[in-house]
Amino acid sequence: MPSRHLQRQWINRSSLLCALMLAIPVKAELLDDSSARLDLRNYYFNRDYREGSAPPREEWAQGLLLRLDSGFTEGALGVGADAIGMLGIKLDSAPGRTGTGLLKVARDGRAEDDYWKLALAGKLKASKTLFKFGALVPPVLPTLKPNDGRLFPQVFEGGLLTSNEIDNLELTAGRLSRVMQRNATQYTPLTLSPLNRRFQGQGATADHFDMAGVDYRFHKQWLARVHVAQLEDIYRQQVFTLVNKSPWGAGTFSSDLRLSLMNDYGNAKGGKIDNRALQGLIGYAYQGHNLGLAYQRMLGDTGYANILGADANLINLSVLGDFANAKERSWALRYGYDFASLGLPGLSINSRYISGSHAEITGTRKVGKSWELDNELRYVVQQGPLKDLNVRLRSAVYRSNYTKNFIRDTDDTRLMLSYSWNIK
């Protein structure tokens, strides 16, 4: 059962939301435009470390996410509220096999039988401008990629403004102050990720994370993005992106070019941060086939920095690695196929091979080399009582010559079933 602290926390937040809603003149739009959706996620996770004495990580869990989104009150300034209730249930786990990120782990090292949490957010809307505040699951941005790779997404506390007042132009601005990790029930400070001991100030925390961006679609086939962010007293980042998708012959050509500039900022609590990430991806899709080639290069004195728990938003981010150590160069070959072209709609495969080299790894004189192979088989049920059930089988293999005390040689297998039910 949930702790008394969590019960009080849920009750207090629910009471606050109810009081807010009661104080608002409820109009038809507030209720008529509301929606409710139940997401079910069944997740089996197995990670086997192929060197050293680290035990494997293996767990199976069920997640339920109830999303409630209101409409807005009438008037020039519309007011509304959103809520996400999350319940995680242990199906299989054991001491020594925890640490998958699926389940909450108690102080004795055992996975708890269940855990639950509630995320509440208010929202204001004027014309085509929306401001959300409270518990947020931000969209993927060039400077922030919230992790949604387990039962539940990362939840941040703060405010986020998006504006689309001008056609083809979107403005984004926000401040985040705390984060609730995927398998946690309480907020913790924003922390610099310690991956591969890239920075001296491991575990450095920040009071807030500020971000702003401009997305401009200057042609129906071209999107330009300029985003900036800073993790208070740790790092500052600028990201420039150019994305294209256009017909070419009988198929479709796509490209994604990015430049990230990052340096330490303020009191530099994370130590020296000096990174420039050059990235490029080109792809071609034709009759169900999708072929892509990517290149990523780290310049500067350090590797790429990001918030603990979030993903590094990089072209060659993969299941197990991000290939973003100092001086690292990596290329990737991607291939996907949609079997609808063969009369099997809903069935698809995706594969990716990434090779990294020239990496400078803290604590070793070796020139780091690594590779990763990811494969995923997916099927979406097309009809019948299980219509829209999404089944994904994923495998990943990672190997490197610097794995001891860092990212280890790893075999990773996951089976994920998900289903969404629109209640309203």
N, C-alpha and C positions, 0 to 999 in steps of 0.2 A: 504493500500500500504506500502511497505517497506520504512523505514526511509532513508533520504539522506545519513546518515552515513553508513548504510548497503549497499546502492547502491554504494557508493564510495569504500567501502571495497571489494565488489564483483568485481567491475571493476578493482581495483588495483591488486587483486589476479589473476584475469583472464588475465590481461595484462602481469603480471610476468610469468605466465605459458606459454602464447603464445610466449613471448620473449625467454624463455628457449627452447621451441620446435623449434623455427625458427633458433636458434643458433646451433641446432643439425643437422648433415647431415641425413636427413630422408631416411631410407632404407626400403625395402619391409617388413622386419620383424616387424618394428615399427607399420605399419598400418595393415598388414595382420594378425598379432597375437593379434590385439586389440579386445576388446569386449565391448558391451554396454548392460545394463540390467535395466529395469524399474521395481521397486518393488512398489506394491500398498498395503497399510495397512489401513484397516478400523477398528476402535477400539472404543468399548463402555466400559466405566469404571464406576463402582458403588462401593463405599466403605462407609459402614454404621457403624458408631461408636455406640456401644451398651451401653455405659455408659458415664456419663458426659454430657456436653452441646455442645460438638463439632458438628458442622453441617456435614451432609454427603458430600462426594465428588462424583460428578456425571457429566461426560462429554462424548461427542461423537465427534470423529474427523476422518478426512481422511488424510493420509500421502502419499506422492509420493517421492520416492528415485530413482534418475537416477544415475547409476554407470557407469563411463567410465574408462576403464583400457586399456592403450596402451601396445603394445609389447615393444621390446627393439631394439635399434640400433645394427648394426653389429659390430663385433670386440670383442676383449678380454674383454672389459668393455662395457656392454650394458647400455643404458640410456633410461628412459621412464618416464611417468607421469600418475597419476590416479586422478580422480575427482569424488566427490559425491555431487550432487545437491539435496537439501531437501526442500519440500514445505508442510507445515501443514495447514489444513483448518478446521475451526470450523464448526461443524454441529449442536451441541447443547451444551449450557453452560449457566450459569447465575451467578450473584454475590452471593457469599456464597456457591457455589458448585464447585469452582475452586480448584486447588491444586492437580489434578490427575497426573500431569507430562505429560499430552498429549499436552497441549496448553501453549503458552506463556502468562503470566499474566501481564497486564499493571499496572501502578502505582496506578490506582484507584481501583484495585482489580478485574477488569473484564478481561476475556479472550479476547485476540486479535482475530480479524476475521481470520487472516492468519499470518504466519511468514515463513521466508525462510532463508536458509544459504547454503554456499558453502564450501566444504572441498577439498583442493588441496594438493597433495603430489608428490614429485619426487621420483625416484627409480633408483638404480644402481645394476647391476647384473654382477658377474664374476663367471663363472663356476656354481656351485651350491650354491653360496652365494648371498644373497639379502639384500640390505640396503634401507630402505624406510625412508623418512624424510619429515617433514611438518605436515599436518593434518593426524592423524592416527586413525584407529579403530583397536586396537591391538587384537590379538587372546586371548582366555581365557588361562591364565597362572596360576600356583599354587599361585603366589604372587599378581596377578591382574586379576579381573574378570569384564571387562567393562560391564555396564548395557545396555542391548538392549531390555528392557521390555516394551517399549511404542512405539510411532510412529517411533522414530529415535534412533540410538545408541549414546552413549557417544563418543565424539571425543576428542582425546588428541593431543597436539602439542609436537613434539619431533622427535626422531630418533629410529629406531628399526632394528637390524641386526639379520638375521637367516641364519645359515649355515648347509648344509647337504653334505659336501665334503666326509665324511666317511660314508659308508653304515651303516644303523641302528643307526646312531648317529646324533643328532641335537643339535646345539649350538644356544643359544639366548642371546642377550645383547641389552640394550636400555636405553635411558634416556628420560623421559617425563617432560615437564616444566609447562604446563597449561592444563586446561580441559574445554570443552564446554559441558554443561549438556544437557540432552535429549531434553528439551523444551526451550533451550536458544539459542541465536544467537551470543553471544560473549564469549570469553575465560575468565576464572577466575582462581585464584591461586588454586593449589592443597591444599585441606583442610582435616584435620582429622575429620572423621565422629563422630558426637556427640551422636549417638544412645544410649538411656537409660542413658545419663550422665556418661558414663563409666570412663571418664578421666577428670582431673582437667583443662587441657588446651583446653577447648572446643573452636572450631573455629580456632585452630592453623593452620597456613599455612606454606607451604614449597616452596623453590625455585625450587626443582626438585625431581623426583622419579627415582632412578636407579635400574636396575634389570638385572639379568644374570641367565642362567640356562643350564643344560645339561640333555638331554633325551636320554636314551640308551635302545634300544630293544635288549636285550641279548638273546632272544629266541622269536620265532614268537608269542608265547603266553604270554610273560612277558615284561613289560616296567618299567624301573626304571627312576625316575626323581629327580634331585637335583636342587633347585632354591633358589636364595637369592635376597633380595631387601632391599632398605632403602629409607624411606621418610625423606629427609634432615632435621636434627635437631629434628626429632619427634620419629621415630621408625626404628628398623632393624629387618628383618625376614629371617628365613631359613625354607625351606619346603622340606621334604623327602617323596617321593611317590613311591609305588609299586603297579602296576596294572596287573591283570591277567584275561585272558578270554580263556577258553579251553573247548573242548568237555568233557562231563561227562555223561556216559550212553547214553540215547536217547536225552538228552538236552545239554545245555551249562551252565557251571559254570563260574561265574565272581567274582572278588574281587577287592577292592580298599582300600589300607591302606595308611594313611597319618599321618605325625607328623609335626606340625608347632611350631617353636620356635620364640618368639617375645619379644623384650625388647626395652626400650627407648634408644635414641641414640643422640649423640652430645649435643646440648643445651637443649634437652628434653622439647621443647616448649609445648608439649601435656601433660606434667606431667609424673608421673610414669606409665610405661607400662611394665608389666611382665606377659606373657601369654604363656602357652604351651597347644596346642590343639591336643589331641589324637583322631583319627577318623578311623572308619573301616566300610566297606560295603561289604556284601556278597550277591550274587544273583544267581538265577537259572531260566533258561528259557526253556520251554518245550511246544511245539505245541501251540504257541500263548500266553501261560501264562508266566508271568514274575514276580517272587516273590523275594523281597529283604528285608534284615534286616540290619539296620545301628545303630551304637553307636558312640556317640561323647562326649568327656569330656574335660572341661576346667580346667587346673591346673595353679597355680601361683596366684599372688595377684590381677590381673585385668582381664577384659574380653579381647576379640579379637579386634584388631584395623584394620581399613582399610580406604581407601580414600573416602571422601564424594561423594555420587552418584554412586560409584561402589558397586558391591555385594561382600560380604565376601565369598571367595571361600572355603566353608566348606561342608562337607558331608550332614549335616542337615539344610543347608540353604533352606528356604521355601518361599512361596509366601509372607508371612507377617512377619516372624521372622527368626532370624539366630541361636537362642538358644546358644549364645556365651557370656553370662554374666559371671562374675567371679565365679569360682567354679561350674558352671552349668554342669549338666549331662543330656544327652538326648538320647533317642532311637527312632527309626522310623521303621515302617512296611510299605513296599511299595508293590503295586500290579498293574500290567498292563495286558491288554489283547488285542491282535490283532485279529479282527474278520475275517481276511482273512482265518483263519483256519476253519471258518464256511461258507465260500463262500461269504463274504462281504469285499472284499479288500478295503483299504482306511479308514475303520472305526476302531477306537481304543479307549480305556479308560485307564486312569491312576489315581490311588488313593494313598494317602500317609497320614499316621497318625503319628504325632510326639508328644512325651511327654517329658517335661523338668522338672527338679527338682534341689534342692540344690543351686539355684542361689543366689548370693549376689548382691543386688541392691543398688546402691548409693542412700542415702536419706531415706532408710527404713530399719527396723530391721527384716522385714519378710523374711523367707526363701522362695525364689521365686519358684513358680510352674506355669507351663503353658502347654498348648497343642494346637495343630493345626491340622485341617483336610482339606486336599486339594483334589479336584476332577477335572478331565479334560476329556471332551469328544471331540474327534477330528475326522474330516472326510476330506479326500482329494478326490476331484472329479476325477474319473478315466477315463472318456471319454466325448466326446461331446465338444461344444464350450467353456465350463467352465472347461475343463480338467486342473488339477493341482491346482485348487482353494482350498485353505486350510481354513477350518472353525474350530475354537476352541471355546468351551464354558468351562469356568473355574470358579470354586467357591472355596472359602477358608474361614474357620472359625477359629478365634484365641481367646483364653481365657486365662487369668492369674489372679493371686491374687495380682499383684502389678501394675496394669495398670494405675492408676491415675497419670497423668503427665508424663507417659512413653508411651510404645506401648499400646494402648487401646484395650479393647475387641472389636473385629471387625468382620463384615461379608463383604466379598468381592466377587463381581461378575463381570466377564468380558466376552465379546463376541468379538472375533477377526477374521477378514477375511483378508487373504493375498493372493497375486497373483504376480508371477514373469514372466516377458516377456523378453526373450532374443532377443534384437533387432538385434544384430550382433554376 
